Amino acid sequence: MDRRKERRLNLELPVRIWGVDRLARPFAEIVRVRNVSNSGAVLIGVRSKVQMGETLDVQLGASRAQFRIVWMGSSGEAGIQALEFEPPILGIGLPKVFEMVGTG
């Protein structure tokens, strides 16, 4: 059974992320997000040495918000969740033609 609280959109979008890595060095890079909801996503292609619990700034187009890394996967994947009171920059306003994955 799916424990997710929100529906997810099965798509990939390019985003810009920046923050401070686990060695306290600032970084910025372009990665992709997938499995998108209003409050989170999976980052793919992360090259920086980030760690769980850290905060990242994420920019999609002209919109940006802060997210916390909630899990780390293999090969540059990381799950992110929007911080409370951040605007929903992922998933909002996307066409309904995208395949919905999971149920809430």
C-alpha positions in Angstrom: 0.0 0.0 0.0 1.3 3.4 -0.9 1.9 5.7 2.1 2.1 8.9 0.2 -0.2 11.8 1.2 -0.2 13.3 -2.3 -0.5 12.2 -5.9 2.7 12.1 -7.9 3.3 13.1 -11.5 5.4 10.8 -13.5 7.6 13.3 -15.4 11.1 14.7 -15.5 11.9 18.4 -15.4 15.3 20.2 -15.2 15.8 22.3 -12.1 18.7 24.3 -10.6 19.8 23.4 -7.1 22.2 25.1 -4.8 23.4 24.9 -1.2 26.3 23.8 0.9 27.8 20.3 0.6 28.8 18.1 3.5 32.3 19.6 3.4 30.9 23.1 3.9 31.5 24.1 0.3 28.9 26.0 -1.7 27.6 24.4 -4.9 25.1 25.0 -7.7 24.2 22.5 -10.4 21.5 21.6 -12.9 19.8 18.3 -12.2 16.4 16.7 -13.0 13.4 16.1 -10.8 11.0 13.2 -11.2 8.1 11.7 -9.3 6.9 15.2 -8.6 4.2 16.3 -6.1 3.3 19.7 -4.7 5.6 19.2 -1.7 8.4 17.0 -3.0 10.2 15.1 -5.7 13.2 12.9 -6.4 16.3 14.6 -7.6 18.4 12.7 -10.2 21.9 13.4 -11.4 23.1 15.1 -8.2 27.0 15.3 -8.3 27.6 17.4 -5.2 28.3 15.7 -1.8 25.0 16.4 -0.1 23.6 14.6 2.9 20.3 13.8 4.5 18.8 16.6 6.5 20.5 19.4 4.6 18.5 22.2 3.0 18.7 23.0 -0.7 17.3 25.9 -2.8 15.5 24.6 -5.9 14.5 26.7 -8.8 12.1 25.7 -11.6 11.8 28.4 -14.2 11.4 31.7 -12.3 10.0 30.0 -9.2 12.2 28.9 -6.3 11.7 27.3 -2.8 13.7 25.6 -0.1 13.6 21.8 0.3 15.1 19.4 2.8 16.8 16.2 1.7 14.8 13.4 3.3 16.6 10.4 1.8 19.7 9.6 -0.3 19.7 6.9 -2.9 22.4 5.4 -5.1 23.8 7.0 -8.2 23.0 10.7 -7.5 19.4 10.3 -6.3 17.9 12.2 -3.4 14.3 12.6 -2.1 13.4 16.2 -1.2 10.5 17.7 0.7 9.5 21.3 0.6 10.0 23.2 3.9 6.8 24.3 5.6 5.5 27.6 4.3 7.4 27.4 1.0 5.4 28.0 -2.2 4.5 24.8 -4.1 6.8 25.2 -7.2 6.6 21.5 -8.3 3.5 19.9 -9.6 1.2 23.0 -9.6 -0.2 24.1 -12.9 1.0 21.1 -14.8 -1.3 19.8 -17.5 -3.6 17.0 -16.5 -2.3 14.8 -19.4 0.6 13.6 -17.4 0.2 10.1 -15.9 -0.6 10.1 -12.2 1.3 7.7 -10.1 0.3 6.6 -6.6 -2.7 7.8 -4.7 -3.0 9.7 -1.5 
